[in-house]
Amino acid sequence: MTEADLDHCEVEAIHPSVVRQAQEQMLDEPTATRLAELFQALGDPTRVRVLSALCVGELCVCDLAATLAMSQSAISHQLRVLRQLRLVKRRKMGQMVFYSLDDEHVSSLFSEGLDHVRHPPAVSAC
């Protein structure tokens, strides 16, 4: 049996109660779209590295640019995307702009994602 053979049922047997339960729990379209946008933002390695740096604590744009060895303009663009999705928040102090993770949800999301990536894959018995 090939890997492709494992991607679909060999017979069609619909289980109505399971389908109904899945439909009741399924996200509505607007929520699914917002969640997809969030995951799309996290699909960029630079933005993930920005979040990683901010897990340490609040940083100004200058420090983030130095940390990631990028221009302030490039970092600001990434921060704008993250801010629009409420993953980071900003605070202006004089001529400096500081960024931090928006809330504990972002820290938890990042931590859970990192745990998943670092978790060893299941070993197949085949």
N, C-alpha and C positions, 0 to 999 in steps of 0.2 A: 504494500500500500504506500503510495507516495504522499508527500506533504499536501499536495493539491487535493487529494482524495479526502483529506481530513477537514477540509474547509466547508463542506456541505453534507446534508443528510443524503443517504443513499435511497431513502424512501420518503414520501411526504406524509407525515402524520401530525396534524395540527392538534395541539392540546388547548382547547378553548379556555379552560380556567386559568392556565398559565398565561395565555395571550391577554386575557382580560386584566389580570393582575399587572402585567407589564405595561399595558396601555394606561391603567389608572395611575401608575407610578411615573410614567414617562414625563419628561419636562415639556412644558408648553413651548411653542416656537420662539417667542421673544426671549425667554430665559435660556433656551438652548443656544440662541444666537449670541447672547451676551457671554455665556460660558465659553463658546467657541472662540470669541474675540479674545477672551482672557488667555486661553491656551495658545492661541496664535501669537500673542505678545510674548508668551513664555517660550515660543519656538525660536526665538532669536538668541543666540549665545551671548551677545553683548548685553542684552537686557537681563539675562539670567546672571551674568557676572556683576552687573550693577546691583541687583537685588542681593547677591551674595555679599558684596561689600557693605551694603546697608544693613545686613543682619548684624554686623558688628556694632552699628550705632549710626547716629546722624552724621552726615558728611556734607561739606560744602561742595559746590560744583567743581571748584579748583582741585580739591582733594580727590574727588571721584575721577577727574580727568587724569591726574597724576597716577592714581592707583591703577587705572586701566590703560595707561599710556596712550591716551586719545586726546583730541582737541576738546576744549570746552564746548565748542559748537556741536561736535558729534555727540558728546555726552548729553548736552541739553536736548537734542532731538530725541534721544532714547528716553530721557526723563519725561519729556512731554507725553510720549506714548504711554509710559507707565502711569503717569499722573491722570491721564484721561480715563484709564481703566481703574482708577482708585487703588493702585498697588503701592504708590508712594505719595507722600504729601510734601509740601515745601513750606519753608518759613524764611522770610526775608529779615535780615538783621543788618541795618545800614546798607552798605553796598554789596553785602554777601547774601547768597541764597543757599540755604541748607535744605537737604532732603533726608527723609527717613521713611521707613516702611509705614504704610498708611495705618495699619492696626495689627493686632495679634493674628487675625485670620491670614494675613499675607505671610507672616512668619511661619505659621503652621503649614500653610500650603507649600511654601518653599521647603520646609523641613521634611514634610511627607514625600514630596517629589524626590528630594535627595535620598531619603531612605529607600524609596522604590528603585532608584537608579543604582544604588550601592548594593541592593539585595541580590544575592547570587541567583541566577536563573535555575528553575527546577530542572532536575536531571531526568531525561527521558529513559524509560525502561527498555526502549527498543534499541 
